[in-house]
Amino acid sequence: MSSRREFRLRAFVATLRGLLHGQHRDDEFGEEIQEHLRLLADRFVAQGMSRKEAAGAARRQFGNTTLLQEDRRALKTLPSIEALWHDLRYALRLLWKDRGFAVVSIATLGLGIGAVTAIFSVVNNVLLAPFPYKGADRMVFPRIHNTQQSEGGGRQGYRVTEVLEFTEHNHVFDGITAAFGDPVLYKHGDGTEALAGARVTPGTFEFFGLPALHGRVMQPGDYEPGAPPVFVMRHKTWMERFNGDPSILGKAFVLNDTPRTLVGIMPPRFGWYGADVFVPHTLTRDAKGPADSQPYWFLVGRLKPAVSVQQAEAELTVIAHRLAKIHPQDYPPHFTVQVRKLGDSVVGRLEATLYTVLAAVGLLLLIACGNVANLMLARATAREKEFALRAVLGARRTRIVRLLIVESLVLAIAGAALGIFLAWGGLKSLVAAIPQDVIPAESVIELNAPVLTATLCIAVLTALVFGLVPALQSSRRDLNDPLRDSGKGVSGGFRGRRLRDAVVVMEVALSLTLLIGAGLLMRSFVALREVHLGLRADHVFQAVLPLPADRYNTAEQVTGFLRPLLARLKAFPGVVNAAASSAMPPYGGAESKMEIAGTTQDEEWQTLFQQVSEEYFQVLRIELKQGRPFSEGDVDDARKVAVVNERFVRKYLPTDNPIGRRVRLATLETAADPVHDAWFEIVGVVDDVTNRGLQVPTEPEVWIPYTITGYAVPALMVRTSQAPGTMMNAVRREVWATDPGVALAYPSTLEDRISEQLYAGPRFGFLLMTIFACIGLILMTVGVYSVLAYSTSQKTHEIGIRMALGAKGTDVLGMVVRTGFRPVALGIAIGMTMSLLLGRTIGTQLVGVTMYDPPTLAATTLLLTITAAIACWIPARRAARVDPMVALRYE
């Protein structure tokens, strides 16, 4: 064994012995030192010194005994464990002794960490990892994007032949599946209910990689022609509609007039396509049936591990250009295929809001750290004598820094524990406030392992942020000053003032940034509420009527059901009027290529269109601007007449009288129940009605009689004289009285639907930003107040001298306010600059207000200034009332 290895082995053994017998070895070493001192003192006594003089001379000659003990302990023990353990016990004793400081610090940190934990939990479960599926991060969906349109988006549905072509000729996916929504009518003893159904292609459940919770998923044989009809149920549907009854497994249900056996119930987090039930379906190029009546399928593929999104887009674009020759009506002249992640289809509207809120709570956490850092700076100043004494006794600078860092870690870990508790308590309210229709059905928002790990990392990071700077500041000071100050009682003075002022500047700047963000979102939300919808949503009940496809697939059949139903509803007590349409507000109908007789254009014209009954405009109180609405004769006779909105006229007929002009809707000529020669005469112009959300300008739209074709699923709208929500059961009874095989789907009031779809997202962002901005403002106020109060208390002696020399209370008040307001003014200037620079972050979420909105900037700045002034005035007023005699006797 080499000498180096032997030395290392002996050192290791010594370290273990020191660790196991640390106190015993310390005692032995202390006794040895004392023996050396005694022998040295004896020698000095023998030289003629007195015993007292000899003892002092021996200590001086021997050196710093404490430093020797520290060095020996460093050599004979595991310093990173033992020393940390000593520091931890010491930190806990100090924090227990200074409980007020500890409580305030932990509460402040808990607030900041709790907010970050709660929001990060939402972001993680909704945006980062919403799906429990195998390879979910590689699941994408393609969309056909018109390159002539500047905004993103495009068609996401594909015909059967397109799905098969993409499936058979791609080299970028290791799995692919498709589904389309097929409303399911479930007949039972009490009537008929509507379920959200999805027809899925073979291999769908293997693609997602989740087995059934009960029973089994579909097997290849279930997709074979002539196989016994089966279906799989979603867990949520099983719990809500069947109370989790396991006995329904294996039973036959009458779905769309066909008995189907329930073979499996999926686990809770399987929510693919938002469907209640899943029915097998095999795609074939020559097949008839559902693919023809509901021809557009939603396609999802899983990228191979080495394939990028760009490679997928390039290959799918080549395939799509071949398909454009087969289905020219489905492709714009210039297009490309865009590949998007699966989560983008459901969380797009919420993504920007969540990231903005996450950034906001990050600022809030920084403000909290600033507050605690200021408290620790003040506390470190008060402990200068302690640090100086430790240094004199041999403690190194790293030891002092380590001690303060350990204290910071203790506070941060306690703050994290409190934060997790607050996040756990507040997460339920937060989830309730999130617009539920914009988050994936598979998402479960909870405090899971990734979130708790992130919280722990945040706690350590915050400990470094608010603990390291005060620790370094304290360890750099001249050791002589605190000891010299000890006699005057003004230890610390204003040495740390600049650093504390810098922290205040940061807090004010961050608070103002938060306030301006919240103010802009509030102004935007108010502007949204003032957007002209073009209709009156009050007292309107609405629902969808999924009609059985085998009995209602022509205009005559649909009319034969709707006519008597509308008549029954209009005669019902409490109903003012009733109408039918092919789309539900606040969104418009289907899109169609369009041309106007007598006009020529180079580009392709598009318009939205709906099929409605004659009283549709009266039910929704849509204002007629020109011409006339539909008459009963127009609808009964299925006349080819149309009503357009003002946007249509401004865009396509800006200089012509639209009344009497003829418009062709090309899509109707290729629909399932096609309309031959689909030209319609414009008989009226109505007000613009919101048809693409509030943040997008209204699109041109055309309304035609619903009796023209039976192509679309009808929606029902009923204006009532009483609360519309109370009419649901009555409307359902009238529907069943007309046809017991028809169900009422998605019943709601129009006001609720508009609130949920148009206002819920902006309201969610505005509320969260306002809450966090208020918390930030409070923390900033506390920070400014605490710094100024501490500084003022340290200047009590100086203030007493000034007042003894003739200074007035107003002079002292002005001096303290000016001292406190300097960093506030600088923080306001920096915060204003930050807000202007970061304005683009929330600029995309604003409606009707710019990111440089002067009233918002002025109001938020004024609010923060007033708040900071109050925080300065309180300690200033206290200083102005100081008794000079008392102040001069200070300490």
WOKATA-V163541 format. One record per helix or strand of 2 or more residues. SS is the DSSP state (A for helix, B for strand). FROM is the first residue (numbers start at 1). TO is the last residue. If there is no record, write none. Layout:
BEGIN
ss = {SS SS}
from = {FROM FROM}
to = {TO TO}
END
This chain:
BEGIN
ss = {A A A A A A A B B A B B B B A B A B A A B B A B A B A A B A A A A A A A B A B B B A B A B A B A B B A B A B A A A A A}
from = {3 22 51 65 79 99 136 139 157 160 173 184 191 197 204 212 220 230 235 246 252 258 272 277 290 297 309 328 335 344 384 397 436 449 479 497 540 555 575 590 605 616 624 632 641 646 662 666 679 701 706 714 724 745 750 796 809 854 884}
to = {20 46 62 76 97 128 138 146 158 169 181 188 195 200 208 215 223 233 242 248 255 266 274 280 293 303 326 330 341 382 392 433 438 475 485 529 545 570 581 596 612 619 627 636 645 652 665 670 686 705 708 720 738 749 794 804 843 880 888}
END
